[in-house]
């Protein structure tokens, strides 16, 4: 789950970066000045943006893909405690 969120975040971050670079072509003559004076601020903003994107994508992924995990695990734990076999239940469901 975390690897997927990191991958999607990286793709979105690169897409945003390419989009910003395409829109800001008028700043090319001032490239050295901007890098010299504002590299730290730009890097800090980019790092914070990346972390926020990662957190949002990770949270959305957990909400969508791990919906009823607790209930499902409780059901399996109940079966393990009672001694009923999970494979028996699965074979019964397949027979129906």
Beta strands, then each sheet from edge to edge (+ up, - down):
end
